[in-house]
Amino acid sequence: DVDNFAKCLTEKGAVMYGAFWCPHCANTKKRFGESFRYIKYVECDPRGENEQSSLCIEKKIEAYDTWEFTDGSRVVGEPSFQLLSEKTGCSLPQLKNG
Protein backbone atom coordinates (compact mmCIF):
# COMPACT_ATOMS: atom_id res chain seq x y z
CA ASP A 1 0.00 0.00 0.00
CA VAL A 2 1.63 3.19 -1.23
CA ASP A 3 -0.17 5.31 1.42
CA ASN A 4 1.55 3.40 4.23
CA PHE A 5 4.90 3.55 2.43
CA ALA A 6 4.62 7.34 1.98
CA LYS A 7 3.55 7.82 5.62
CA CYS A 8 6.48 5.68 6.79
CA LEU A 9 8.98 7.72 4.73
CA THR A 10 7.74 10.90 6.43
CA GLU A 11 7.76 9.25 9.89
CA LYS A 12 11.38 8.21 9.26
CA GLY A 13 12.34 11.80 8.45
CA ALA A 14 12.70 11.60 4.66
CA VAL A 15 12.14 14.98 2.97
CA MET A 16 11.76 15.66 -0.75
CA TYR A 17 13.01 19.02 -2.05
CA GLY A 18 11.78 20.04 -5.48
CA ALA A 19 10.24 22.66 -7.73
CA PHE A 20 6.79 22.78 -9.29
CA TRP A 21 8.23 22.93 -12.83
CA CYS A 22 10.73 20.07 -12.39
CA PRO A 23 10.09 17.02 -14.62
CA HIS A 24 11.89 14.63 -12.24
CA CYS A 25 9.69 15.87 -9.38
CA ALA A 26 6.60 15.35 -11.53
CA ASN A 27 7.68 11.76 -12.25
CA THR A 28 8.27 11.09 -8.56
CA LYS A 29 4.89 12.61 -7.63
CA LYS A 30 3.23 10.50 -10.35
CA ARG A 31 4.80 7.31 -8.97
CA PHE A 32 3.33 8.01 -5.53
CA GLY A 33 0.01 9.10 -7.04
CA GLU A 34 -2.60 10.15 -4.45
CA SER A 35 -0.24 8.97 -1.68
CA PHE A 36 2.15 11.87 -2.42
CA ARG A 37 0.10 13.99 0.01
CA TYR A 38 1.78 12.03 2.84
CA ILE A 39 5.32 12.90 1.66
CA LYS A 40 7.11 15.78 3.38
CA TYR A 41 7.71 18.00 0.35
CA VAL A 42 9.58 21.32 0.30
CA GLU A 43 8.97 23.67 -2.65
CA CYS A 44 12.25 25.38 -3.56
CA ASP A 45 11.07 27.77 -6.28
CA PRO A 46 10.07 31.18 -4.86
CA ARG A 47 7.18 31.26 -7.36
CA GLY A 48 5.80 27.94 -6.11
CA GLU A 49 2.96 27.28 -3.71
CA ASN A 50 4.01 27.25 -0.02
CA GLU A 51 7.58 27.95 -1.16
CA GLN A 52 10.48 27.56 1.26
CA SER A 53 13.27 28.74 -1.03
CA SER A 54 15.34 30.10 1.87
CA LEU A 55 15.39 26.62 3.45
CA CYS A 56 16.52 25.12 0.14
CA ILE A 57 19.35 27.68 -0.08
CA GLU A 58 20.32 27.04 3.53
CA LYS A 59 20.36 23.26 2.84
CA LYS A 60 22.33 23.86 -0.39
CA ILE A 61 19.81 21.99 -2.54
CA GLU A 62 21.28 22.20 -6.05
CA ALA A 63 19.23 19.67 -8.04
CA TYR A 64 15.64 18.43 -8.06
CA ASP A 65 14.33 16.21 -6.80
CA THR A 66 16.64 15.84 -3.80
CA TRP A 67 15.66 13.52 -0.96
CA GLU A 68 17.32 14.05 2.40
CA PHE A 69 17.38 11.46 5.18
CA THR A 70 17.89 11.70 8.95
CA ASP A 71 21.49 10.46 8.66
CA GLY A 72 22.26 13.51 6.49
CA SER A 73 22.63 11.48 3.29
CA ARG A 74 20.90 12.53 0.08
CA VAL A 75 19.64 10.96 -3.11
CA VAL A 76 19.04 13.08 -6.22
CA GLY A 77 16.68 12.43 -9.13
CA GLU A 78 13.69 10.09 -9.01
CA PRO A 79 14.83 7.51 -6.46
CA SER A 80 13.20 4.10 -6.77
CA PHE A 81 10.86 2.85 -4.06
CA GLN A 82 13.52 0.18 -3.44
CA LEU A 83 16.18 2.82 -2.71
CA LEU A 84 13.82 4.84 -0.51
CA SER A 85 13.00 1.65 1.38
CA GLU A 86 16.72 0.86 1.88
CA LYS A 87 17.43 4.40 3.14
CA THR A 88 14.56 4.43 5.65
CA GLY A 89 13.75 0.81 6.54
CA CYS A 90 10.18 1.31 5.31
CA SER A 91 8.55 -1.78 3.82
CA LEU A 92 8.05 -1.68 0.06
CA PRO A 93 4.42 -1.36 -1.01
CA GLN A 94 2.90 -4.36 -2.72
CA LEU A 95 2.15 -2.90 -6.15
CA LYS A 96 -0.78 -4.40 -8.01
CA ASN A 97 -0.10 -5.38 -11.62
CA GLY A 98 -2.62 -4.51 -14.26
N, C-alpha and C positions, 0 to 999 in steps of 0.2 A: 504494500500500500504506500503510494508515493506521499500521501499526507503525513503518515507517521515518519517516513524517512526525512521529509523536509522539517518536521517539528524536531526530530532528533538532532539534525544538523545545527539548528538554532540553539537547542538546549546545550549542545556541546561547544557552543561558542563560535561556530563558523559564520563568517560574514562575507557577503558578496558585494564588491565595489564595482560599479558600472556606470554607464551613461545611457540615456533613453534612446540615443541614435545608434548605439553600438550593435553591429550585426551578431557578434559573438554572444553578447548579453541576450539578444532576442532569441538566439538558438537555445541558450541555457534556460531561459524563461519558458520557452516552448516545450522543452524536455520535461520540465516540472509540471507544466500545464496549470490547472487550477490550484495545485498544491504550492505554487510559487508564493502565494500569500503568506505562507508560514516561514519563508526564508528571510533572514535578516539581510535586507538590501540597503545599500547606501548609494544614493544618486550623486555622482561626482560632477555633473555638468551644472553650472550655475543657472542655466535656463530650464533645468529639469524640475519636475514636481518634487516637493520636499527635499530640495537639494541640500547637500552637506559638503560643498566643494572645499571648504576650509579644512574639514576633517581629512578629505582625500589628499590635500596638499601636505598636511601635517604627517600623514601616514606614508607620504611619498608613493602614492599609487600612480604608476606610469603607463599602465596598459589595462584594457578592459576585456573580459571581465577578470578581476583579480579576487581570489578567495583567500581570506586570511583565517588562520586557525589559532587556538589558544596557545600553542607552543611557539607562536611567532612565525611559523613557516607559511609560505604562500604558494598558490598554484595559479597560473595565468592561462586564460583562454579555454573556455568550454570543458572543464574537467568532467570526466566520466563519473557516473554514479559509483562505479567500482572504486575509483580514486578517492572520491569524497567519503566513501565508506571506510576505506583504509586509513584516511587521515583523522577520522572522528570516532571510529568504532561503531558507527550506526549500521544496523542491519540493512542489507540491500532490499529494496522493494521487490516483491514478486510481480513482474510485469506480465500482463496478459497478452498472449499473441492473438492477432486477428482482431 
